[in-house]
């Protein structure tokens, strides 16, 4: 049961909590297969998106007895995450004013065995045509490494590109591999891509964010609504739609995705049926990069802004 369905969560668009709940009910058949077994982090907005929301991972103090959960380690202890396996669990989550569920790239009970690799394209400026061209470069590079990929809109600024994995690689293999893919793209297309963490150093280029591929890292679930005006949705699309220029990061919304699903179905429905091994791809990638390439990319991704200068004037204890 949805309480206070009249509450406006997207005031500028007149979208209420009740309408959000009806959306998730409509897309549940397509969405739930992508959620099952994956620990969920809830992005909640009790006062709507015009007020600050918050992220919630641990649900041990508010979950009903029937909700499936998984306990995962964290620094200094452990955390109990929700597993959203059915419509009742999905409805429970939305009733907590969750707008966006974020999910892991692995599933319980094998949380150390990722079944997805996700590359997040984060542009420095809005240019949908350039972003689509960059996504196609990523697709073709992955294909060169023997990996078939799928794409979805982020519902924010970019695209998420995913590869289904057969779980034979652990996170100690996946994260360095994904980061090396980013390094290769930067090496080949330095005017297009970057791995610079500092936004000011990106010089208009598209960040290849490979941070979704670590243990406990998350990405917006397929068909998740994002907390932006217009209620954009992170929705799977086809490579043909990208090639034809039909899709941008916020093309799909809460109000048009159900009709799209009724017409096309879930274009990611067969993704999990084609899991791939990283073994040969890792070996191939190693022949295309030098140690210096990898060192430069790691330095860029961990670089942080310098601390601000201390206020001028005499410091305590100074001459």
Steps between C-alpha positions, in 0.01 A plus 500: 500500500629844407450760773444866407478431126412866444843623616678685220846357448563686173317830563595664170349210308205428728624145559378356827616211710195310374600554136856390578364184662279428198801540272706248696204262507472527121870436434545233770490200260790646302688650794493223760722253309773766507452558874473147636786402727671838480545701821307824466591850612197727522513867398212648699325838475235524775431866418530467121791572269503874570626422850814311588464123498725236650656163426406198709679166487425328830135405549530285812304747716208566265453188287191283549558139602411368156756711312793301364833647609871430465768590753813649347826608663587865536774694672464441870219248479224386269186627331171336408385588148158442350459250218213601275374179347128559453237769459425515873863584579509754218183666630640506855809680376298758305276561800815622680520773234781322321529654155814321381611149598873452446631145467823299516664328202487169688219291646449316828611253610811537280572864575870455424422379146379793285270420210519846341769744393365855476669798337342837577549777246485835679529797259640836602245682283168416341555388142285198426647439155858496634393280789335247268812492282711436809269218610547332164879522543462320832279235341748438220796484737325244718412300188868503403567341840238234427227649716143569389350796683163659569414862568251696706440865567613625838196723536750768597786618276642189337469135406573173680661227290481148642655162430346184648761282672510129581615560861836331451680831563503659844515870585879488519491417129198706395596842631854505353360368172230766476749770592739373233219518241465865595876543466492353150221735394687801635817386322322460167260794524662756732286782363180311588560314827663563834547326833573821686318510833530879524228659286710805421762275340259326262514778239156421361571129460279210606594326824509122482389412852604143580426531870177301467708182484622476858353297786206694642493760222163569339334636187145614428285194436348444157164682488582708810357851510756772569438799731496769233226714352311304237550174693752356252559126507820298469364280224654231279513588133648344188823572321294569188321782683837645594630471143187666364519788748162422652601481866664740746572462872155628604287389205300255711279608787257367753218591262627337179689189613191284573375557143847420366508174695155408373621553145857364510531303822821507701788538252734373774294185559759269343807671650545253784455208261829586326758511783861538391839412644763768547795263466581558133400867519743565786780334302415696184486828687843438652652502150352841422623695803838572654579529868538874445149521349353335807705708742381822337136395509518396864662832591223690320220307668634545853607861464316727743469878518773671697389638835415866501776733611493590866373852578764764471643655813701386796450141609515399859860440590637670186766766504 
